[in-house]
């Protein structure tokens, strides 16, 4: 394919095994990307913008310097050469300049997309790599004039200005990120189809959601038929029925408020699948706060829908569960069922990097279940709720807030919250009465702390008991005072270790073996243990309720289970945990009767959110002009800065250490011998080792490096060096004084 001056311009080239070359001509690539991007954006009525971005995204490849570059580095033309220093040639700035030259202020929207389609969405101004500076530099260097020398057809350069815009209530910045997603995914897919046809074939053939719904219904029918006729199972069946009934409600925002043990996981899936099929939605996304819960939930879904139809997307993914198709699906979420984390889902919605933004357009017209919705990070709650409202109103996304402790998201003065949330249960208050399986015992004096010794003595009166404390240090301190067979659970144990211990706990309880467990709060959400007695260190009311959900879960005790709240020797760490503890104490202190009723959670969350300094501590809303429509029209956004600041888990101050536990010994040996491996082979080993990592503070890392207990085998990769650093019961030992000894006098 040639231009008016009869020159064939290349977008990509590849060489066949027999030595022949295949050309991907540039105009062909531009037209294909434009068509595919427009198809993606048509779901939110912005196909004209996406089409134009695709048409102009690689205009810079018409520069003679780029054509020389691609021929030289590929080996396509041995005679081609590039004057000056070697390296990539800018091929994205020229199209951005052209967009502004032709469309003025509206062209800035396209300029963000085009200039960022490889490097990621930039800030408008404020740094050397800003969009404004790139445009100015490109103009000074004559990038646009260079592409005009190619004498392109007028149909390629002269296009009408798009007229569609997002709704007045929507976020302009989110709309641009959605367009960006359409462009970069279309660009990736068209390039991939040319460069590797086998990968293209792996991306097709998923079943329709109505087929998956049939499989799910069959599973639930079998499960119901085999369930014992107990009060708890009758309530679970009632919850399931109501979720199926409500599935035809119009697309929007929903809450599923059911006490712990009420069957929320499968009931929420019942609603999501039926709702998606009824409204013609394209996929179901299940968002979970912790990877430990995610792995458990994904395993349930895989058994129902088959492995190939369920995509897990999180940092601890086991490569043994991956295949080529699932790895491709995590790139852009084009599978029918996605199971992912809060971190992956929400950081992607505020991301600037191409790789993370690529999936965004596949969130459009989907059903998103937020499991344990009370765990949305409060320091980013304002921008999170804002983007959820926008996705619901402008992008056909239905959200389900699924939890036993529904947070107070209703709008009120100085809190925009979520508008129009519909509850799926007919009588949630009645469910709390019907599913009451525990009695809560509160401290007589919330100001009188107890010693670990007195708590340990009390715990030993029970054959089976779970005690949940607020920190890893507290967990170790209390565990050291307990009998030798007491089980320890904390985040100082690697993920594989924790999974094995949790499986052992469940089996012991099922077999009626005496089981005492001291744990941090990692067991509170989604881990379906069932103890007759649970002790909980004073914390937020939601944490107390989640702890209570591990007590008499199946309702099989002759009476009520027992949940004891105690005041630990020292308060929770300063910050969010301390604020939650103080709010929980205030609500429980004023409580008459049962502290775990639905009304108490509303009061607790209102108190807790009001106690925080900010629900947008990094000013994400301000950086993206999410509330100011007039300012947003100028399209001067800080995409890169907002993305850098929107980190649900702060990377700074944390170091992951690979520990020696189980299979990791062999994997560490392979990693140490990986210096001459291909990068993808080393990445495969590192992914397998993620199940054997423990996160510690930077100062703790430095201390262990100095003592020789860990070492850095290459930048950012730390491994356990000494055999005694990782304890088979306690996990990583951060202090030489912390060693396991049975309590005095205990055999």
Phi and psi in degrees as a GROMACS rama.xvg file:
@    title "Ramachandran Plot"
@    xaxis  label "Phi"
@    yaxis  label "Psi"
@TYPE xy
-125.144  166.465  UNK-2
-97.7437  -170.678  UNK-3
-63.5613  -22.8827  UNK-4
-96.2557  16.7252  UNK-5
62.0876  30.0656  UNK-6
-104.651  133.402  UNK-7
-88.8602  111.559  UNK-8
-92.7072  138.101  UNK-9
-101.739  142.28  UNK-10
-99.5119  -45.2757  UNK-11
-148.88  158.861  UNK-12
-139.805  152.441  UNK-13
-145.147  151.947  UNK-14
-105.906  133.233  UNK-15
-79.3965  160.968  UNK-16
-55.5504  -28.4769  UNK-17
-84.4259  5.13613  UNK-18
95.2555  -12.1862  UNK-19
-72.8046  151.693  UNK-20
-104.904  142.869  UNK-21
-117.554  130.873  UNK-22
-101.728  138.701  UNK-23
-107.765  101.821  UNK-24
-73.8392  146.687  UNK-25
-64.8504  -47.2665  UNK-26
-63.8199  -36.5493  UNK-27
-61.2164  -43.3948  UNK-28
-64.0002  -44.7196  UNK-29
-62.1754  -43.9284  UNK-30
-65.6063  -39.7066  UNK-31
-68.1456  -43.8253  UNK-32
-64.7969  -41.0138  UNK-33
-59.7333  -44.2899  UNK-34
-66.6199  -42.9218  UNK-35
-70.8772  -41.3598  UNK-36
-61.9512  -40.3381  UNK-37
-63.7505  -39.5413  UNK-38
-61.3393  -44.3535  UNK-39
-62.2898  -43.9299  UNK-40
-77.7594  -13.236  UNK-41
-63.4487  -23.5314  UNK-42
-65.3112  -26.7634  UNK-43
-120.293  30.3632  UNK-44
56.6543  41.31  UNK-45
-130.677  30.1719  UNK-46
-64.4991  -28.7496  UNK-47
-66.8775  -40.7132  UNK-48
-66.3599  -45.7783  UNK-49
-64.1211  -39.4067  UNK-50
-60.6042  -45.5394  UNK-51
-67.6309  -37.698  UNK-52
-63.118  -39.7089  UNK-53
-66.7524  -37.7927  UNK-54
-66.4552  -32.9917  UNK-55
-106.98  -2.5224  UNK-56
-64.6314  -30.9412  UNK-57
-114.347  28.2923  UNK-58
-57.3706  -30.9359  UNK-59
-63.9569  -15.163  UNK-60
-75.5564  -9.30204  UNK-61
-77.5789  -9.95186  UNK-62
-64.4681  137.752  UNK-63
-59.2869  -34.9464  UNK-64
-63.9568  -37.3008  UNK-65
-69.8708  -41.6081  UNK-66
-60.9177  -39.6033  UNK-67
-64.0716  -39.3227  UNK-68
-62.6107  -50.7959  UNK-69
-65.7368  -36.1433  UNK-70
-69.4266  -34.607  UNK-71
-74.4335  -52.3657  UNK-72
-71.6633  -26.1052  UNK-73
-82.5503  -20.9955  UNK-74
85.9129  6.69653  UNK-75
-62.3555  -37.47  UNK-76
-134.339  102.898  UNK-77
-64.3712  -20.1644  UNK-78
-86.7454  -13.2624  UNK-79
-70.4972  146.896  UNK-80
-151.6  159.087  UNK-81
-121.546  127.432  UNK-82
-72.9076  147.04  UNK-83
91.4211  -168.799  UNK-84
-68.6891  146.785  UNK-85
-70.8995  159.961  UNK-86
140.749  174.892  UNK-87
-66.08  153.942  UNK-88
-108.057  129.736  UNK-89
-60.6482  118.103  UNK-90
-123.225  8.89514  UNK-91
-109.793  -22.3123  UNK-92
-72.1902  -34.7277  UNK-93
-61.0043  -43.7772  UNK-94
-64.4959  -35.4664  UNK-95
-65.0868  -41.9614  UNK-96
-63.0871  -43.9532  UNK-97
-60.1286  -40.2477  UNK-98
-60.1213  -42.3794  UNK-99
-73.6137  -37.1919  UNK-100
-60.1404  -38.882  UNK-101
-86.1951  -36.4579  UNK-102
-115.681  -1.02459  UNK-103
65.9861  -136.512  UNK-104
-58.2308  -39.0026  UNK-105
-66.0045  -24.4633  UNK-106
-65.9406  -18.5313  UNK-107
-62.2001  -33.9889  UNK-108
-59.0648  -49.2476  UNK-109
-67.6505  -31.9651  UNK-110
-62.9152  -40.7383  UNK-111
-57.1013  -46.9763  UNK-112
-65.1533  -48.1756  UNK-113
-70.1431  -48.1188  UNK-114
-65.7083  -28.6667  UNK-115
-98.7556  5.70041  UNK-116
-69.9441  -9.14715  UNK-117
-116.743  -45.6727  UNK-118
-82.3045  -15.0401  UNK-119
102.179  161.811  UNK-120
-64.5838  128.169  UNK-121
-92.6616  169.471  UNK-122
-74.9061  155.834  UNK-123
-69.9393  -43.1521  UNK-124
-149.01  169.262  UNK-125
110.625  -6.12543  UNK-126
-153.125  168.942  UNK-127
-62.8952  -32.099  UNK-128
-92.5432  15.5037  UNK-129
-67.3095  157.864  UNK-130
-62.2914  -42.6776  UNK-131
-57.2765  -45.9495  UNK-132
-67.9849  -38.6279  UNK-133
-61.9052  -42.2095  UNK-134
-63.5175  -43.6233  UNK-135
-63.461  -43.6899  UNK-136
-63.8746  -41.7804  UNK-137
-63.9674  -38.3617  UNK-138
-64.1647  -45.0928  UNK-139
-62.4176  -31.0313  UNK-140
-91.0669  -1.01028  UNK-141
74.339  30.8447  UNK-142
-59.9269  -41.0424  UNK-143
-68.7331  -40.0162  UNK-144
-62.6032  -33.7464  UNK-145
-64.7405  -41.7591  UNK-146
-73.388  -27.1523  UNK-147
-67.479  -23.5819  UNK-148
-65.2013  -19.7815  UNK-149
-73.551  -9.86809  UNK-150
54.0621  58.304  UNK-151
-68.5853  154.31  UNK-152
-63.533  144.443  UNK-153
-61.9549  -27.1878  UNK-154
-66.9821  -22.7314  UNK-155
-82.612  -39.7285  UNK-156
-93.0461  -36.3767  UNK-157
-94.379  98.8613  UNK-158
-125.763  147.279  UNK-159
-69.06  152.877  UNK-160
-71.914  129.944  UNK-161
-61.3661  152.242  UNK-162
-115.18  -18.8827  UNK-163
-75.4802  146.325  UNK-164
-139.239  158.928  UNK-165
-65.9347  165.551  UNK-166
-61.1485  156.754  UNK-167
-61.8621  -27.144  UNK-168
-84.907  -9.69814  UNK-169
-84.5452  163.917  UNK-170
-82.1573  122.592  UNK-171
-63.9678  -38.4681  UNK-172
-66.3113  -39.9337  UNK-173
-64.7675  -39.8056  UNK-174
-59.4199  -42.994  UNK-175
-64.6757  -40.998  UNK-176
-64.2175  -35.8238  UNK-177
-64.8328  -44.5174  UNK-178
-61.2556  -40.9791  UNK-179
-60.1123  -42.6241  UNK-180
-59.893  -44.832  UNK-181
-60.0831  -43.7478  UNK-182
-65.7347  -51.8097  UNK-183
-69.6559  -33.6126  UNK-184
-69.2989  -41.679  UNK-185
-61.9703  -40.8948  UNK-186
-63.9379  -46.5528  UNK-187
-59.0313  -47.9665  UNK-188
-66.8175  -41.1398  UNK-189
-68.5197  -39.1688  UNK-190
-65.4834  -43.2756  UNK-191
-61.742  -40.4044  UNK-192
-61.5122  -32.0425  UNK-193
-80.6513  -44.7911  UNK-194
-78.5241  -30.948  UNK-195
-150.035  89.4457  UNK-196
-64.1628  -27.5231  UNK-197
-65.4009  -35.6728  UNK-198
-67.7373  -37.8767  UNK-199
-58.7614  -41.374  UNK-200
-66.9708  -26.5002  UNK-201
-74.6509  -12.4116  UNK-202
-90.7979  4.94751  UNK-203
-121.49  164.775  UNK-204
99.9827  11.5837  UNK-205
-71.5692  145.54  UNK-206
-72.1055  156.966  UNK-207
-70.6847  156.185  UNK-208
-62.1066  -30.5706  UNK-209
-67.9056  -28.4649  UNK-210
-67.8284  -41.081  UNK-211
-67.3295  -34.967  UNK-212
-61.9762  -39.576  UNK-213
-62.439  -41.8003  UNK-214
-63.9791  -39.8628  UNK-215
-66.414  -44.2503  UNK-216
-60.7205  -39.9728  UNK-217
-63.3685  -42.798  UNK-218
-61.132  -45.3202  UNK-219
-67.867  -35.8946  UNK-220
-62.7066  -43.0168  UNK-221
-65.6729  -41.6496  UNK-222
-64.1961  -43.4659  UNK-223
-65.3096  -40.8052  UNK-224
-64.5101  -30.0408  UNK-225
-95.3669  -4.34388  UNK-226
-76.2331  142.704  UNK-227
-69.8027  151.866  UNK-228
-85.604  84.8786  UNK-229
-118.716  160.024  UNK-230
-55.5053  -40.8748  UNK-231
-65.8054  -44.0393  UNK-232
-67.0439  -31.7054  UNK-233
-66.7696  -37.9281  UNK-234
-68.0932  -40.9539  UNK-235
-60.2906  -39.9314  UNK-236
-64.1594  -36.8231  UNK-237
-66.1558  -42.9423  UNK-238
-61.4891  -45.3485  UNK-239
-59.8096  -44.596  UNK-240
-61.9534  -43.3742  UNK-241
-66.4947  -36.7648  UNK-242
-64.7053  -38.3233  UNK-243
-68.5202  -39.6353  UNK-244
-63.0007  -38.4122  UNK-245
-84.5045  -0.704552  UNK-246
-64.465  -21.5439  UNK-247
-87.4491  1.37904  UNK-248
-58.9867  150.146  UNK-249
-57.0032  150.381  UNK-250
-54.4184  139.454  UNK-251
171.919  -148.768  UNK-252
-107.329  132.382  UNK-253
-133.713  151.587  UNK-254
-118.061  142.481  UNK-255
-120.633  98.9355  UNK-256
-105.392  101.942  UNK-257
-137.612  133.191  UNK-258
-57.8089  157.358  UNK-259
-56.4949  139.977  UNK-260
85.4948  4.607  UNK-261
-90.4295  6.42102  UNK-262
82.798  36.8172  UNK-263
-66.0822  -36.412  UNK-264
-59.3232  -54.9192  UNK-265
-74.6077  -30.964  UNK-266
-68.2485  -40.0538  UNK-267
-65.5558  -36.616  UNK-268
-66.6454  -36.9842  UNK-269
-57.9615  -48.739  UNK-270
-62.3436  -48.1082  UNK-271
-60.0409  -47.268  UNK-272
-67.8441  -46.5554  UNK-273
-64.4054  -39.3511  UNK-274
-64.7067  -42.3802  UNK-275
-64.554  -44.5517  UNK-276
-65.4632  -43.3112  UNK-277
-62.6714  -38.3473  UNK-278
-100.514  6.7009  UNK-279
67.4562  34.3068  UNK-280
-80.5323  159.763  UNK-281
-94.9747  -20.7838  UNK-282
-164.151  169.683  UNK-283
-119.537  127.649  UNK-284
-117.909  120.886  UNK-285
-106.807  116.251  UNK-286
-110.291  126.836  UNK-287
-129.098  141.054  UNK-288
-69.8304  -35.4702  UNK-289
-122.116  144.533  UNK-290
-64.9965  -30.2905  UNK-291
-62.1407  -39.8316  UNK-292
-73.8282  -38.518  UNK-293
-58.0377  -46.2585  UNK-294
-62.0039  -39.5678  UNK-295
-64.9993  -45.1139  UNK-296
-67.8601  -43.294  UNK-297
-61.4802  -35.8917  UNK-298
-64.0886  -39.3706  UNK-299
-61.2598  -46.2532  UNK-300
-67.0168  -37.0194  UNK-301
-64.3457  -36.8797  UNK-302
-65.5374  -30.1441  UNK-303
-83.8689  -46.4432  UNK-304
-104.33  -4.53171  UNK-305
81.4879  146.734  UNK-306
-53.9181  -43.8888  UNK-307
-69.0402  -14.0885  UNK-308
-100.717  -2.55096  UNK-309
-119.59  119.97  UNK-310
-107.711  120.387  UNK-311
-89.2435  134.634  UNK-312
-134.555  98.6533  UNK-313
-160.71  173.299  UNK-314
-73.7072  -24.3947  UNK-315
-97.7304  21.1743  UNK-316
-59.3734  130.101  UNK-317
-78.562  117.986  UNK-318
-58.9239  -23.0106  UNK-319
-65.2376  -21.9417  UNK-320
-91.8751  -3.75618  UNK-321
-95.513  152.122  UNK-322
-135.223  -179.444  UNK-323
-59.1326  -37.9495  UNK-324
-67.8315  -43.5626  UNK-325
-68.1  -35.1056  UNK-326
-63.4822  -39.1248  UNK-327
-66.6976  -39.4802  UNK-328
-66.277  -29.8478  UNK-329
-69.3931  -18.9607  UNK-330
-67.5814  -39.8422  UNK-331
-137.741  9.32652  UNK-332
55.7777  47.7346  UNK-333
-97.6975  14.7804  UNK-334
-86.6788  163.924  UNK-335
-74.6358  -29.7642  UNK-336
-130.543  120.949  UNK-337
-114.43  132.404  UNK-338
-119.303  118.971  UNK-339
-144.41  -178.703  UNK-340
-103.773  162.536  UNK-341
-53.57  -42.9472  UNK-342
-60.798  -50.7301  UNK-343
-64.4743  -43.1726  UNK-344
-68.9753  -54.6629  UNK-345
-77.8692  -35.229  UNK-346
-64.9007  -32.2991  UNK-347
-65.1925  -37.982  UNK-348
-67.4576  -19.0637  UNK-349
-115.848  16.0272  UNK-350
-78.9836  163.768  UNK-351
-119.331  -25.7035  UNK-352
-67.0449  141.855  UNK-353
-57.1138  -45.3275  UNK-354
-62.3229  -33.5013  UNK-355
-86.5159  -31.4643  UNK-356
-76.3343  -20.9202  UNK-357
-55.9115  -32.7013  UNK-358
-81.7795  -12.1892  UNK-359
-58.0573  -41.3103  UNK-360
-66.4947  -18.5769  UNK-361
-85.402  -1.45624  UNK-362
-82.0649  -25.8489  UNK-363
-59.0693  140.722  UNK-364
57.3213  47.0865  UNK-365
-129.438  173.924  UNK-366
-111.383  127.09  UNK-367
-116.229  119.781  UNK-368
-99.9175  121.701  UNK-369
-97.9685  99.9621  UNK-370
-75.4503  141.221  UNK-371
51.0137  57.7271  UNK-372
-61.7348  -20.3765  UNK-373
-66.6372  -13.9374  UNK-374
-93.0082  9.94486  UNK-375
-59.6027  133.068  UNK-376
-65.126  119.983  UNK-377
-64.0204  -28.1686  UNK-378
-69.9142  -14.2391  UNK-379
-122.06  17.1775  UNK-380
-63.9463  -40.501  UNK-381
-60.7044  -52.9439  UNK-382
-65.7775  -32.4513  UNK-383
-63.8157  -49.0512  UNK-384
-65.6304  -35.2216  UNK-385
-61.6471  -45.6148  UNK-386
-71.9175  -31.8198  UNK-387
-64.6746  -44.2053  UNK-388
-60.9962  -41.1465  UNK-389
-67.6884  -42.6171  UNK-390
-61.9434  -37.3075  UNK-391
-69.2322  -43.7372  UNK-392
-78.2276  -37.7056  UNK-393
-111.334  -13.9731  UNK-394
-128.856  18.5008  UNK-395
59.4786  33.0715  UNK-396
-97.7917  128.119  UNK-397
-99.072  130.337  UNK-398
-108.927  143.252  UNK-399
-122.369  115.65  UNK-400
-89.2363  101.354  UNK-401
-105.249  118.178  UNK-402
-170.148  158.686  UNK-403
-84.0007  -20.9242  UNK-404
-122.633  76.8208  UNK-405
-62.4218  122.051  UNK-406
-70.0838  159.284  UNK-407
-86.5095  85.7483  UNK-408
-100.109  2.38644  UNK-409
-66.8695  141.635  UNK-410
-62.0731  146.481  UNK-411
-159.049  172.197  UNK-412
-52.8933  130.792  UNK-413
64.9099  19.0202  UNK-414
-148.231  105.644  UNK-415
-70.1772  -31.6459  UNK-416
55.885  -148.835  UNK-417
-121.398  131.151  UNK-418
-99.2427  141.433  UNK-419
77.4211  27.9128  UNK-420
-77.1794  128.857  UNK-421
-107.465  131.646  UNK-422
-80.8381  133.539  UNK-423
-82.5846  -22.6513  UNK-424
-88.0965  136.742  UNK-425
-65.7229  -38.6816  UNK-426
-142.281  75.126  UNK-427
-60.8683  -34.9133  UNK-428
-62.0039  -40.3587  UNK-429
-63.0774  -34.4111  UNK-430
-62.9516  -37.9969  UNK-431
-65.9627  -33.2627  UNK-432
-71.3774  -46.978  UNK-433
-67.4397  -33.0027  UNK-434
-97.9233  15.8445  UNK-435
-69.1475  116.604  UNK-436
-126.68  0.386706  UNK-437
-136.317  155.683  UNK-438
-111.294  131.208  UNK-439
-96.2  132.722  UNK-440
-111.184  115.205  UNK-441
-98.9752  156.97  UNK-442
-61.6371  142.764  UNK-443
-68.4696  -35.9624  UNK-444
-130.303  110.097  UNK-445
-71.2511  -10.1951  UNK-446
-96.1914  -4.07662  UNK-447
-102.129  104.29  UNK-448
-78.9264  158.675  UNK-449
-111.522  158.872  UNK-450
-87.591  154.647  UNK-451
-63.0169  -32.4407  UNK-452
-62.2668  -43.3768  UNK-453
-68.0668  -35.5072  UNK-454
-69.0619  -43.3625  UNK-455
-59.993  -42.3495  UNK-456
-60.9502  -40.7693  UNK-457
-69.4677  -40.4919  UNK-458
-63.069  -32.2458  UNK-459
-72.6845  -4.30269  UNK-460
-77.0164  -13.8384  UNK-461
-108.912  142.442  UNK-462
-71.0955  -41.7054  UNK-463
-130.451  125.556  UNK-464
-157.84  146.208  UNK-465
-115.704  128.355  UNK-466
-121.277  123.513  UNK-467
-110.765  127.783  UNK-468
-118.145  177.93  UNK-469
-94.2718  -10.6299  UNK-470
-151.275  163.556  UNK-471
-64.5147  -37.9865  UNK-472
-64.8346  -42.584  UNK-473
-62.4508  -39.5109  UNK-474
-61.2576  -44.5707  UNK-475
-66.5772  -42.5489  UNK-476
-62.0636  -45.1739  UNK-477
-72.1706  -41.3374  UNK-478
-60.3269  -35.2178  UNK-479
-64.3582  -19.4206  UNK-480
-95.5813  -0.836105  UNK-481
-99.7948  164.752  UNK-482
-58.6522  159.95  UNK-483
-57.7278  -34.9792  UNK-484
-84.2856  7.22063  UNK-485
-69.9688  136.913  UNK-486
-92.0003  138.619  UNK-487
-111.078  136.47  UNK-488
-136.787  122.298  UNK-489
-160.106  172.534  UNK-490
-76.2756  -0.608986  UNK-491
-81.3908  -1.81942  UNK-492
-98.7997  139.703  UNK-493
-68.6979  164.363  UNK-494
-58.7232  -41.3461  UNK-495
-63.8221  -42.0763  UNK-496
-61.2747  -47.317  UNK-497
-61.3824  -43.6396  UNK-498
-59.5312  -42.5778  UNK-499
-66.8039  -39.9236  UNK-500
-67.3505  -42.2849  UNK-501
-62.832  -41.675  UNK-502
-61.7883  -38.8628  UNK-503
-66.5614  -40.7798  UNK-504
-59.8918  -46.7823  UNK-505
-60.3969  -41.6546  UNK-506
-67.7326  -39.6962  UNK-507
-62.5889  -44.8568  UNK-508
-63.5919  -41.7689  UNK-509
-63.018  -33.5473  UNK-510
-88.752  -0.737885  UNK-511
76.1199  21.7946  UNK-512
-84.7936  137.169  UNK-513
-53.962  125.89  UNK-514
-139.778  111.105  UNK-515
-111.059  130.171  UNK-516
-129.889  130.345  UNK-517
-110.237  124.463  UNK-518
-142.295  155.761  UNK-519
-80.4175  -176.067  UNK-520
-72.2917  3.92483  UNK-521
-64.752  -16.1406  UNK-522
-92.0474  -0.408974  UNK-523
-78.335  -28.213  UNK-524
-116.13  115.588  UNK-525
83.632  -4.92997  UNK-526
-94.5665  110.654  UNK-527
-86.9897  61.4635  UNK-528
-80.3787  159.134  UNK-529
-141.137  93.7127  UNK-530
-102.511  151.984  UNK-531
-75.6048  -25.9172  UNK-532
-137.265  135.865  UNK-533
-131.532  130.604  UNK-534
-105.187  139.549  UNK-535
-134.535  122.731  UNK-536
-60.8597  144.818  UNK-537
-50.6349  130.171  UNK-538
-157.06  -170.54  UNK-539
-60.7457  152.054  UNK-540
-62.9232  -33.0506  UNK-541
-63.9121  -39.0944  UNK-542
-65.8909  -39.9451  UNK-543
-61.8277  -43.4221  UNK-544
-65.3249  -40.3394  UNK-545
-65.8232  -38.1205  UNK-546
-62.0194  -41.4483  UNK-547
-61.9504  -25.5138  UNK-548
-70.3752  -10.2325  UNK-549
-93.8309  7.25726  UNK-550
-116.5  127.282  UNK-551
47.9591  43.2248  UNK-552
-60.4934  -39.6256  UNK-553
-90.4657  -1.17539  UNK-554
66.0396  30.8945  UNK-555
-96.9322  -6.02603  UNK-556
-69.2882  151.417  UNK-557
-63.1735  -28.1393  UNK-558
-127.103  -149.834  UNK-559
-84.4498  147.991  UNK-560
-71.1166  168.226  UNK-561
-121.766  124.264  UNK-562
-118.957  119.543  UNK-563
-111.784  121.385  UNK-564
-96.4376  127.824  UNK-565
-127.794  155.915  UNK-566
-91.4675  114.649  UNK-567
-72.4025  169.657  UNK-568
-58.382  -31.3808  UNK-569
-138.599  153.028  UNK-570
-69.1584  168.047  UNK-571
-62.0017  161.022  UNK-572
-59.2824  146.193  UNK-573
-56.9705  149.809  UNK-574
114.613  -146.293  UNK-575
-62.6944  -40.3945  UNK-576
-63.4004  -41.516  UNK-577
-64.6395  -43.2664  UNK-578
-61.9087  -43.5052  UNK-579
-62.9472  -42.7272  UNK-580
-61.8613  -43.1092  UNK-581
-66.0742  -40.5836  UNK-582
-67.2386  -40.9012  UNK-583
-61.537  -43.5833  UNK-584
-61.1115  -42.6921  UNK-585
-64.1653  -43.6491  UNK-586
-68.532  -43.8626  UNK-587
-67.6958  -35.0543  UNK-588
-63.0482  -33.9064  UNK-589
-91.4358  0.274736  UNK-590
-77.5389  135.595  UNK-591
-114.801  124.486  UNK-592
88.9428  -153.602  UNK-593
-68.0795  121.073  UNK-594
-78.9821  -8.46399  UNK-595
-106.262  34.1775  UNK-596
-87.0617  161.632  UNK-597
-60.174  -38.2216  UNK-598
-63.8848  -33.0401  UNK-599
-65.0146  -34.8821  UNK-600
-67.0653  -39.4959  UNK-601
-57.7957  -47.7641  UNK-602
-64.54  -40.8733  UNK-603
-62.1275  -50.6295  UNK-604
-65.5093  -35.9191  UNK-605
-60.8698  -45.0826  UNK-606
-63.781  -44.5077  UNK-607
-63.9008  -50.5396  UNK-608
-62.6995  -36.6907  UNK-609
-67.7035  -23.9215  UNK-610
-81.3095  -13.3891  UNK-611
-83.1831  148.977  UNK-612
-66.4822  -37.2704  UNK-613
-159.202  145.77  UNK-614
-99.3309  11.259  UNK-615
-149.925  66.423  UNK-616
-66.0369  -19.8299  UNK-617
-103.039  8.6922  UNK-618
55.4124  44.2073  UNK-619
-63.5601  -40.648  UNK-620
-60.7189  -41.0776  UNK-621
-68.3733  -40.8454  UNK-622
-63.0226  -28.9453  UNK-623
-109.68  9.0481  UNK-624
49.6724  45.3261  UNK-625
-72.2074  -18.7887  UNK-626
-107.333  -12.9973  UNK-627
-110.667  96.3138  UNK-628
-64.7699  -40.8589  UNK-629
-64.5298  -43.3803  UNK-630
-65.2644  -39.5644  UNK-631
-61.4876  -32.1305  UNK-632
-60.8617  -22.2411  UNK-633
-76.8786  -13.0118  UNK-634
56.1524  45.749  UNK-635
-109.748  76.5206  UNK-636
-99.3308  157.046  UNK-637
-110.496  65.1362  UNK-638
-59.8487  -48.0728  UNK-639
-65.5314  -43.7158  UNK-640
-65.3948  -44.2262  UNK-641
-60.5136  -42.8053  UNK-642
-63.525  -41.5844  UNK-643
-63.973  -34.5523  UNK-644
-83.9386  -25.1798  UNK-645
-84.5366  79.8422  UNK-646
-122.155  109.683  UNK-647
-68.3238  -30.1971  UNK-648
-119.577  113.19  UNK-649
-66.8951  124.482  UNK-650
-73.0971  -31.7175  UNK-651
-66.9983  139.828  UNK-652
85.869  -0.479306  UNK-653
-123.227  137.453  UNK-654
-129.772  133.799  UNK-655
-91.4495  128.273  UNK-656
-111.902  127.681  UNK-657
-82.0899  121.561  UNK-658
-101.99  163.013  UNK-659
-95.0813  101.044  UNK-660
-150.279  125.921  UNK-661
57.7507  -128.747  UNK-662
-65.4267  -16.8611  UNK-663
-63.355  -25.5473  UNK-664
-56.3331  -47.451  UNK-665
-67.8158  -40.06  UNK-666
-66.768  -37.9678  UNK-667
-63.2877  -41.5878  UNK-668
-60.5096  -41.3258  UNK-669
-64.8734  -39.1815  UNK-670
-66.1327  -41.579  UNK-671
-64.7874  -25.6012  UNK-672
-96.1646  13.6864  UNK-673
-92.8142  8.68126  UNK-674
-57.8092  -33.191  UNK-675
-100.451  9.3866  UNK-676
-79.5499  159.792  UNK-677
-66.8996  148.73  UNK-678
-53.734  -39.6038  UNK-679
-67.6442  -28.7607  UNK-680
-70.9511  -41.2444  UNK-681
-65.8113  -39.6353  UNK-682
-61.0622  -37.959  UNK-683
-61.0697  -42.0241  UNK-684
-65.5902  -44.9997  UNK-685
-61.9987  -37.4483  UNK-686
-64.3454  -40.0154  UNK-687
-65.9453  -32.1861  UNK-688
-78.1779  -11.2454  UNK-689
-61.9718  -26.0845  UNK-690
-72.0651  -7.91901  UNK-691
-121.215  32.3657  UNK-692
-111.938  152.411  UNK-693
-130.255  130.584  UNK-694
-88.2692  130.193  UNK-695
-131.578  165.528  UNK-696
-72.5135  156.985  UNK-697
-61.7309  -38.9961  UNK-698
-66.9974  -33.3626  UNK-699
-67.5859  -37.7706  UNK-700
-63.1032  -45.7181  UNK-701
-60.3938  -40.9951  UNK-702
-62.773  -44.1729  UNK-703
-71.2548  -30.3897  UNK-704
-65.7526  -43.3544  UNK-705
-64.0129  -39.185  UNK-706
-78.1908  -9.60327  UNK-707
82.7023  10.0437  UNK-708
-75.4958  -27.3223  UNK-709
-132.415  161.193  UNK-710
-143.965  157.179  UNK-711
-98.1245  109.234  UNK-712
-82.3434  -28.0232  UNK-713
-154.642  169.858  UNK-714
-53.1486  123.309  UNK-715
82.6383  -0.0158881  UNK-716
-117.519  107.474  UNK-717
-108.763  136.669  UNK-718
-126.504  151.597  UNK-719
-65.789  133.287  UNK-720
-105.107  -47.7059  UNK-721
-92.3922  142.492  UNK-722
-64.9225  -29.2687  UNK-723
-82.625  -3.5831  UNK-724
-72.2723  -30.5446  UNK-725
-111.204  119.278  UNK-726
-93.0117  139.474  UNK-727
-66.3108  -16.2295  UNK-728
-111.152  -36.1141  UNK-729
-96.1871  -19.3848  UNK-730
86.981  -146.426  UNK-731
-69.7437  129.417  UNK-732
-97.5613  111.521  UNK-733
-86.2014  -13.7863  UNK-734
-133.751  140.093  UNK-735
-63.1102  -26.4913  UNK-736
-75.0518  -19.6486  UNK-737
-87.3802  98.4123  UNK-738
-132.765  156.805  UNK-739
-83.6936  122.458  UNK-740
-135.71  141.864  UNK-741
-65.3016  152.193  UNK-742
-59.5144  149.609  UNK-743
-53.5191  126.531  UNK-744
82.7416  -0.503364  UNK-745
-97.8432  133.548  UNK-746
